[in-house]
């Protein structure tokens, strides 16, 4: 029988071939897809997040681990969807209008996905209206990234657009990126600020009331 902890270990070490092989083997042995997600992949990504926060892992290691996680998720997502198992919450994430940086945004998206969230990746240069549409479509959280001081006002513009559409109370907004600060988040009325990808996962969990 496949040891689920071994899948977590291979994920932490970024060995995607072994993650894929063991996930396939576990499925053949009758392990439930949701068990593989929540008892193997998610715990592995939680360790990666903790190591990142403690400066034991850096961006390259996290990206490699996230790709290993994705190798397992590619197999499991359709099976979990078939069973109608709901994700923890839906997060629409994007780099705001005028900004084309995506490494930080991608990192946050991968780590949220590895923690059981459904991710709607809107890409870069995302206009306020696009975030509003995702809120209308049922996203629980909007995650806004900015890497340039000059594009930070787009975050404020997005929150104003949500208010004008009477959607501000129905969706949580978290912001982040190199020039962004906690005080700026408060100033523009965001619900949370995250200084890094691991913190973003913790904050989004708090926002939706999900267990840590």
C-alpha positions as CSV (number, residue, x, y, z in Angstrom):
1,X,0.0,0.0,0.0
2,X,1.1,3.5,-0.8
3,X,2.1,5.6,2.3
4,X,0.5,9.0,1.9
5,X,3.2,10.5,4.0
6,X,5.7,9.4,1.3
7,X,3.7,11.3,-1.3
8,X,4.0,14.4,0.9
9,X,7.7,13.9,1.3
10,X,8.2,13.6,-2.5
11,X,6.1,16.8,-3.0
12,X,8.2,18.7,-0.4
13,X,11.4,17.6,-2.2
14,X,9.9,18.6,-5.6
15,X,10.0,15.1,-7.1
16,X,7.0,15.4,-9.5
17,X,7.6,12.1,-11.3
18,X,7.4,10.2,-8.0
19,X,4.3,12.2,-6.9
20,X,2.5,11.3,-10.1
21,X,3.5,7.7,-10.0
22,X,2.5,7.2,-6.3
23,X,-0.8,9.1,-6.8
24,X,-1.6,6.8,-9.7
25,X,-0.6,3.7,-7.7
26,X,-2.7,4.8,-4.7
27,X,-5.8,5.3,-7.0
28,X,-5.3,1.7,-8.3
29,X,-5.1,0.5,-4.7
30,X,-8.5,2.1,-4.1
31,X,-7.5,5.2,-2.1
32,X,-10.1,7.9,-2.5
33,X,-9.1,10.9,-4.6
34,X,-10.1,13.4,-1.9
35,X,-8.0,11.5,0.6
36,X,-5.0,11.9,-1.7
37,X,-5.6,15.7,-2.0
38,X,-6.3,16.4,1.7
39,X,-4.1,13.8,3.4
40,X,-1.1,13.8,1.1
41,X,-0.8,16.9,-1.2
42,X,-2.2,19.5,1.1
43,X,-0.1,18.5,4.1
44,X,3.0,18.5,1.9
45,X,2.3,22.0,0.6
46,X,1.6,23.1,4.2
47,X,5.1,22.0,5.1
48,X,6.5,23.8,2.1
49,X,4.6,27.0,3.2
50,X,6.1,26.7,6.7
51,X,9.6,26.2,5.4
52,X,9.2,29.2,3.1
53,X,8.0,31.4,6.0
54,X,11.0,30.3,8.1
55,X,13.4,31.0,5.3
56,X,14.3,27.3,5.0
57,X,12.9,27.3,1.4
58,X,13.2,30.1,-1.1
59,X,11.1,30.8,-4.3
60,X,12.8,28.2,-6.5
61,X,12.2,25.4,-4.0
62,X,8.6,26.5,-3.6
63,X,8.0,26.6,-7.3
64,X,9.5,23.1,-7.8
65,X,7.4,21.7,-4.9
66,X,4.3,23.4,-6.4
67,X,5.0,21.8,-9.8
68,X,5.2,18.4,-8.0
69,X,1.9,19.1,-6.3
70,X,0.4,20.1,-9.7
71,X,1.5,16.7,-11.2
72,X,-0.8,15.1,-8.6
73,X,-3.6,17.6,-8.9
74,X,-3.7,17.1,-12.7
75,X,-4.8,13.5,-12.0
76,X,-7.0,14.1,-9.0
77,X,-8.9,17.3,-9.9
78,X,-11.2,15.7,-12.5
79,X,-11.9,12.8,-10.1
80,X,-12.7,15.1,-7.2
81,X,-14.9,17.2,-9.4
82,X,-16.8,14.1,-10.5
83,X,-17.7,13.3,-6.9
84,X,-18.9,16.9,-6.4
85,X,-16.5,17.5,-3.6
86,X,-16.4,21.3,-2.9
87,X,-13.2,23.2,-2.6
88,X,-12.5,25.1,0.6
89,X,-13.4,28.3,-1.2
90,X,-13.0,30.0,-4.6
91,X,-10.2,32.6,-5.0
92,X,-9.9,34.8,-8.1
93,X,-6.4,36.1,-8.3
94,X,-4.7,38.5,-10.7
95,X,-2.0,41.2,-11.1
96,X,-3.9,44.6,-11.3
97,X,-4.3,46.8,-14.3
98,X,-1.1,48.2,-15.7
99,X,1.1,45.6,-14.1
100,X,2.6,42.7,-16.0
101,X,4.5,41.0,-13.1
102,X,3.3,37.5,-12.3
103,X,5.9,35.5,-10.4
104,X,4.5,36.4,-7.0
105,X,1.0,36.0,-8.1
106,X,1.7,32.6,-9.6
107,X,3.4,31.5,-6.3
108,X,0.4,32.6,-4.2
109,X,-2.0,30.8,-6.7
110,X,0.0,27.6,-6.6
111,X,0.2,27.6,-2.8
112,X,-3.5,28.3,-2.4
113,X,-4.3,25.5,-4.9
114,X,-2.1,23.2,-2.9
115,X,-4.1,24.1,0.2
116,X,-7.5,23.0,-1.3
117,X,-8.8,26.3,-2.8
118,X,-10.3,26.5,-6.2
119,X,-8.2,29.1,-8.1
120,X,-9.4,31.4,-10.9
121,X,-6.1,32.8,-12.3
122,X,-7.0,36.0,-14.2
123,X,-3.4,36.6,-15.2
124,X,-1.8,40.1,-15.4
125,X,-3.1,43.6,-16.2
126,X,-6.5,42.7,-14.8
127,X,-9.0,45.6,-14.9
128,X,-11.3,46.4,-12.0
129,X,-14.3,45.2,-14.1
130,X,-12.8,41.7,-14.4
131,X,-12.5,41.4,-10.7
132,X,-16.1,42.6,-10.3
133,X,-17.3,39.9,-12.8
134,X,-15.6,37.2,-10.7
135,X,-17.2,38.5,-7.6
136,X,-20.6,38.4,-9.4
137,X,-19.7,34.8,-10.5
138,X,-19.4,33.6,-7.0
139,X,-15.7,34.0,-6.0
140,X,-15.4,34.1,-2.3
141,X,-12.0,36.0,-2.3
142,X,-10.3,38.4,-4.7
143,X,-6.5,38.4,-4.4
144,X,-4.9,41.5,-6.0
145,X,-1.2,41.7,-6.7
146,X,0.9,44.8,-7.6
147,X,4.7,44.9,-8.1
148,X,4.9,48.6,-9.0
149,X,4.0,51.6,-6.9
150,X,2.4,53.2,-9.9
151,X,-0.1,50.4,-10.3
152,X,-1.2,50.3,-6.6
153,X,-4.0,52.8,-7.2
154,X,-5.6,50.0,-9.4
155,X,-6.2,48.1,-6.2
156,X,-8.2,51.1,-4.7
157,X,-10.1,51.4,-8.0
158,X,-11.1,47.7,-7.8
159,X,-12.5,48.1,-4.3
160,X,-14.4,51.2,-5.4
161,X,-15.8,49.2,-8.3
162,X,-17.0,46.5,-6.0
163,X,-18.7,49.1,-3.8
164,X,-20.4,50.7,-6.8
165,X,-21.7,47.2,-7.8
166,X,-23.0,46.6,-4.3
167,X,-20.7,43.6,-4.0
168,X,-18.2,44.8,-1.4
169,X,-19.9,42.9,1.5
170,X,-20.2,39.6,-0.5
171,X,-16.5,39.1,-1.2
172,X,-13.2,39.4,0.7
173,X,-10.3,41.3,-0.8
174,X,-6.6,40.5,0.0
175,X,-3.8,42.5,-1.5
176,X,0.0,42.0,-1.7
177,X,3.2,42.7,-3.7
178,X,6.6,44.3,-3.1
179,X,5.5,47.9,-2.6
180,X,2.2,47.1,-0.8
181,X,1.9,47.6,3.0
182,X,-0.5,46.8,5.8
183,X,-1.3,50.5,6.2
184,X,-2.2,50.8,2.4
185,X,-4.5,47.8,2.8
186,X,-6.3,49.6,5.6
187,X,-6.3,52.9,3.7
188,X,-8.1,51.5,0.7
189,X,-10.5,49.2,2.6
190,X,-9.0,45.8,1.8
191,X,-9.8,42.9,4.2
192,X,-6.3,41.7,4.5
193,X,-2.7,42.1,3.4
194,X,-0.1,39.4,2.9
195,X,3.7,40.1,2.8
196,X,4.5,36.7,1.2
197,X,2.9,33.6,-0.4
198,X,2.8,31.5,2.8
199,X,1.1,34.3,4.8
200,X,-1.4,34.8,1.9
201,X,-2.6,31.2,2.4
202,X,-3.0,31.7,6.2
203,X,-4.8,35.0,5.6
204,X,-7.2,33.6,3.0
205,X,-8.0,30.7,5.4
206,X,-8.8,33.3,8.1
207,X,-11.0,35.3,5.7
208,X,-13.2,32.4,4.7
209,X,-13.2,30.8,8.2
210,X,-11.3,27.7,7.0
211,X,-9.3,25.6,9.5
212,X,-5.5,26.0,9.4
